[in-house]
Amino acid sequence: MTKTLSKKILTLSLATVFGIAMIASPIGVDAMGNFLDVKKADIKTDSSEVEKAIFSTRGQIPTDGTGGAFGYGYVSSAGLEAVAVTTTHGGIQDSEAQTDASDPVFHNHYVALRDDMSPNWSGLCTELEIEDITFQEPGDVDIWKKKASMEDVPYYFAGTHSLSQAPITFNADENIELAVSFTIGPVDSSGQPTLDPAAIIDGGAVCINDVTPVDELKVKEVNKIF
């Protein structure tokens, strides 16, 4: 990741992944509570995957949909092209892990994101927006009280786009440079909140909002102990 890109991410409302999923009425960080205030992220890597990425928050993480659409993620030196995230939301089924559109179960995605310097920027979002997002789930996720743990997330991942079903691939790496929390808000072509996948595809966007860097990021190799 270049210094310019790192600075761009950090200054976009102070920040990004990540999954990025969807909800009709995006809710800001202050209204959603301090489960989006991540005090530290401990990430353990090996040669082929992130074995664990543990996000420790200052509030209990809701898993029943009451917290709205939000998530956590990390960025490697691949930058916005391959961001690994874990998200929760109801309203749209964008992951194989969900039983239906109303299922708010936490699930992982790889996503590619755009900012306002990107050629295909929609102009509908204020921070970041999703370009590509996997329907298939890279690795696993476990939520326990104030901790979210992404596990066994490979650096290379191939799947299909959650909305368009087009084939997509991602190439991240072990050089983790940033960890974040965020909220999610899909909009139609006029910028109004929507849960209609067709409206998102037809000129709309999935906005990634309230992107906030984790206070403390620790990255260690697999043969070391946190």
RODO-2510 file (C-alpha; in nm, 4 decimals, decimal comma):
residues 226
     n   res          X          Y          Z
     1     m     0,0000     0,0000     0,0000
     2     t     0,1394     0,3398    -0,0877
     3     k     0,1743     0,6190     0,1660
     4     t    -0,0833     0,8186    -0,0316
     5     l    -0,3356     0,5347    -0,0139
     6     s    -0,2738     0,4785     0,3579
     7     k    -0,3260     0,8490     0,4255
     8     k    -0,6385     0,8479     0,2091
     9     i    -0,7935     0,5647     0,4090
    10     l    -0,7031     0,7214     0,7428
    11     t    -0,8515     1,0588     0,6530
    12     l    -1,1789     0,9335     0,5060
    13     s    -1,3845     1,0250     0,8167
    14     l    -1,0849     0,8806     0,9955
    15     a    -1,0718     0,5822     0,7967
    16     t    -1,2172     0,1198     0,6088
    17     v    -1,3507    -0,3742     0,4491
    18     f    -1,4631    -0,4361     0,4339
    19     g    -1,8668    -0,6793     0,3790
    20     i    -1,9944    -0,5685     0,3675
    21     a    -2,3468    -0,6203     0,3436
    22     m    -2,6581    -0,4027     0,3562
    23     i    -2,9379    -0,2339     0,5540
    24     a    -3,2141     0,0113     0,4662
    25     s    -3,1362     0,2839     0,7204
    26     p    -2,7639     0,3157     0,7980
    27     i    -2,6999     0,4153     1,1591
    28     g    -2,4039     0,6242     1,2737
    29     v    -2,1378     0,5068     1,5154
    30     d    -2,2581     0,7218     1,8058
    31     a    -2,6151     0,5931     1,7755
    32     m    -2,5039     0,2307     1,7444
    33     g    -2,2950     0,2228     2,0595
    34     n    -1,9387     0,1476     2,1548
    35     f    -1,9176    -0,2006     2,0023
    36     l    -1,7805    -0,0082     1,7029
    37     d    -1,5097     0,1421     1,9226
    38     v    -1,2348    -0,1158     1,8773
    39     k    -0,9559    -0,0734     2,1293
    40     k    -0,7202    -0,3252     1,9679
    41     a    -0,6836    -0,5845     1,6926
    42     d    -0,4505    -0,8846     1,7322
    43     i    -0,3732    -1,0507     1,3989
    44     k    -0,1802    -1,3736     1,3515
    45     t    -0,0523    -1,4596     1,0028
    46     d     0,1272    -1,7429     0,8253
    47     s     0,2460    -1,7907     0,4675
    48     s    -0,0983    -1,8567     0,3183
    49     e    -0,3652    -1,7041     0,5436
    50     v    -0,4597    -1,4885     0,8379
    51     e    -0,5066    -1,7528     1,1053
    52     k    -0,6805    -1,5155     1,3456
    53     a    -0,7814    -1,1522     1,3478
    54     i    -0,9317    -1,0681     1,6875
    55     f    -1,1097    -0,7341     1,7277
    56     s    -1,1557    -0,6333     2,0932
    57     t    -1,4248    -0,3697     2,1372
    58     r    -1,5396    -0,1482     2,4227
    59     g    -1,8967    -0,2754     2,4105
    60     q    -2,0762    -0,6087     2,3717
    61     i    -2,1244    -0,6931     2,0037
    62     p    -2,4914    -0,7511     1,9067
    63     t    -2,5514    -1,0607     1,6948
    64     d    -2,9307    -1,0409     1,6547
    65     g    -2,9515    -0,7531     1,4073
    66     t    -3,0338    -0,4860     1,6654
    67     g    -2,7041    -0,3072     1,6028
    68     g    -2,7867    -0,2356     1,2386
    69     a    -2,5444    -0,3030     0,9526
    70     f    -2,1809    -0,2866     1,0563
    71     g    -1,8574    -0,4778     1,0576
    72     y    -1,4857    -0,5032     1,1167
    73     g    -1,2015    -0,5604     0,8740
    74     y    -0,8332    -0,5357     0,7958
    75     v    -0,6315    -0,4040     0,5029
    76     s    -0,3079    -0,5571     0,3739
    77     s    -0,0586    -0,4059     0,1328
    78     a    -0,3046    -0,5040    -0,1425
    79     g    -0,4927    -0,1899    -0,0374
    80     l    -0,8561    -0,1367    -0,1324
    81     e    -0,8382    -0,4138    -0,3945
    82     a    -0,8634    -0,6953    -0,1376
    83     v    -1,0074    -0,6063     0,2033
    84     a    -1,1159    -0,8865     0,4377
    85     v    -1,4222    -0,8021     0,6483
    86     t    -1,6786    -0,9592     0,8766
    87     t    -2,0273    -0,8065     0,8813
    88     t    -2,3775    -0,8364     1,0203
    89     h    -2,7030    -0,7045     0,8746
    90     g    -3,0556    -0,7971     0,7789
    91     g    -3,2492    -0,7067     0,4673
    92     i    -3,0441    -0,8649     0,1886
    93     q    -2,8885    -1,2067     0,1538
    94     d    -2,5392    -1,1386     0,0215
    95     s    -2,3604    -1,4396     0,1730
    96     e    -2,3817    -1,8161     0,1622
    97     a    -2,3680    -1,8091     0,5439
    98     q    -2,7134    -1,6481     0,5710
    99     t    -3,0237    -1,8659     0,5671
   100     d    -3,2303    -1,5874     0,4066
   101     a    -3,2417    -1,2092     0,3616
   102     s    -3,3512    -1,1458     0,7198
   103     d    -3,0701    -1,3495     0,8770
   104     p    -2,8250    -1,1148     1,0586
   105     v    -2,5646    -1,3853     1,1241
   106     f    -2,2073    -1,2566     1,1164
   107     h    -2,0240    -1,3594     0,7991
   108     n    -1,6974    -1,2850     0,6217
   109     h    -1,6413    -1,1325     0,2787
   110     y    -1,3564    -1,0246     0,0618
   111     v    -1,4371    -0,6872    -0,0886
   112     a    -1,2807    -0,4436    -0,3304
   113     l    -1,3587    -0,0810    -0,2450
   114     r    -1,3674     0,2470    -0,4344
   115     d    -1,2993     0,5990    -0,3112
   116     d    -1,3624     0,9352    -0,4754
   117     m    -1,0368     0,9035    -0,6728
   118     s    -1,1534     0,5817    -0,8422
   119     p    -1,2624     0,5942    -1,2089
   120     n    -1,5992     0,4265    -1,1397
   121     w    -1,6857     0,6290    -0,8272
   122     s    -2,0651     0,6709    -0,8114
   123     g    -2,0709     1,0010    -0,6247
   124     l    -2,3478     0,8617    -0,4035
   125     c    -2,1294     0,7871    -0,0988
   126     t    -1,9274     1,0166     0,1255
   127     e    -1,6455     0,7783     0,2218
   128     l    -1,6040     0,4449     0,0435
   129     e    -1,8226     0,2153    -0,1656
   130     i    -1,8144    -0,1487    -0,2647
   131     e    -1,6938    -0,2473    -0,6084
   132     d    -1,6748    -0,6258    -0,5640
   133     i    -1,7979    -0,8496    -0,2815
   134     t    -1,7893    -1,2279    -0,2452
   135     f    -2,0994    -1,4395    -0,1943
   136     q    -1,8761    -1,7199    -0,0704
   137     e    -1,7297    -1,6822     0,2770
   138     p    -1,3511    -1,6712     0,3238
   139     g    -1,2694    -1,8364     0,6557
   140     d    -1,4905    -1,8302     0,9630
   141     v    -1,6021    -1,5804     1,2264
   142     d    -1,6816    -1,6175     1,5945
   143     i    -1,8413    -1,3502     1,8162
   144     w    -1,7992    -1,3674     2,1928
   145     k    -1,9199    -1,0759     2,4041
   146     k    -1,6787    -0,7918     2,3185
   147     k    -1,4653    -0,9829     2,0703
   148     a    -1,4998    -1,0650     1,7002
   149     s    -1,2584    -1,3271     1,5672
   150     m    -1,2028    -1,3842     1,1952
   151     e    -1,0269    -1,7177     1,1403
   152     d    -0,8469    -1,9005     0,8583
   153     v    -0,8901    -1,6284     0,5961
   154     p    -0,6763    -1,7151     0,2898
   155     y    -0,4801    -1,4441     0,1098
   156     y    -0,6004    -1,5702    -0,2286
   157     f    -0,9730    -1,6239    -0,2685
   158     a    -1,1969    -1,6863    -0,5704
   159     g    -1,5754    -1,6706    -0,5792
   160     t    -1,8732    -1,4933    -0,7306
   161     h    -2,0059    -1,1406    -0,6816
   162     s    -2,2908    -1,1278    -0,4280
   163     l    -2,5091    -0,9059    -0,6481
   164     s    -2,4089    -0,9718    -1,0086
   165     q    -2,2875    -1,3359    -0,9743
   166     a    -1,9834    -1,2477    -1,1877
   167     p    -1,6621    -1,4422    -1,1079
   168     i    -1,4165    -1,2453    -0,8923
   169     t    -1,0781    -1,3128    -0,7314
   170     f    -0,8808    -1,1465    -0,4539
   171     n    -0,5104    -1,1427    -0,3708
   172     a    -0,4207    -1,0060    -0,0275
   173     d    -0,1030    -1,0767     0,1707
   174     e     0,0446    -1,1037     0,5201
   175     n     0,1454    -0,7388     0,5410
   176     i    -0,1503    -0,6143     0,7457
   177     e    -0,1368    -0,2357     0,7691
   178     l    -0,4743    -0,1251     0,9037
   179     a    -0,7734    -0,2590     1,0994
   180     v    -1,1079    -0,0785     1,1125
   181     s    -1,4736    -0,0763     1,2066
   182     f    -1,7465     0,0605     0,9786
   183     t    -2,1179     0,0841     0,9049
   184     i    -2,2944    -0,0058     0,5790
   185     g    -2,5622     0,1727     0,3779
   186     p    -2,6842     0,0640     0,0313
   187     v    -2,8486     0,3352    -0,1806
   188     d    -3,0279     0,3569    -0,5147
   189     s    -2,9290     0,5796    -0,8058
   190     s    -3,0834     0,8847    -0,6372
   191     g    -2,8931     0,8237    -0,3134
   192     q    -3,1938     0,6939    -0,1190
   193     p    -3,1554     0,3909     0,1135
   194     t    -3,2667     0,0679    -0,0518
   195     l    -3,2709    -0,3069     0,0055
   196     d    -3,3450    -0,3876    -0,3589
   197     p    -3,0416    -0,5574    -0,5193
   198     a    -3,1663    -0,4554    -0,8654
   199     a    -3,1712    -0,0898    -0,7609
   200     i    -2,8171    -0,1168    -0,6279
   201     i    -2,6918    -0,2759    -0,9481
   202     d    -2,8854    -0,0265    -1,1637
   203     g    -2,6879     0,2856    -1,0742
   204     g    -2,6911     0,2545    -0,6953
   205     a    -2,4088     0,1796    -0,4517
   206     v    -2,3273     0,0110    -0,1230
   207     c    -2,1688     0,2814     0,0911
   208     i    -1,9155     0,2071     0,3631
   209     n    -1,9587     0,4729     0,6294
   210     d    -1,8149     0,5715     0,9697
   211     v    -1,4831     0,4042     0,8859
   212     t    -1,2717     0,4206     1,2011
   213     p    -0,9190     0,2821     1,2546
   214     v    -0,8535     0,0497     1,5474
   215     d    -0,6598     0,2185     1,8293
   216     e    -0,3924    -0,0523     1,8552
   217     l    -0,2942    -0,3016     1,5834
   218     k    -0,0616    -0,5955     1,6554
   219     v     0,0451    -0,8323     1,3769
   220     k     0,2561    -1,1402     1,4532
   221     e     0,3702    -1,4488     1,2678
   222     v     0,2105    -1,7854     1,3409
   223     n     0,5078    -1,9174     1,5378
   224     k     0,4826    -1,6318     1,7865
   225     i     0,2388    -1,5831     2,0720
   226     f     0,0340    -1,2683     2,1298
***
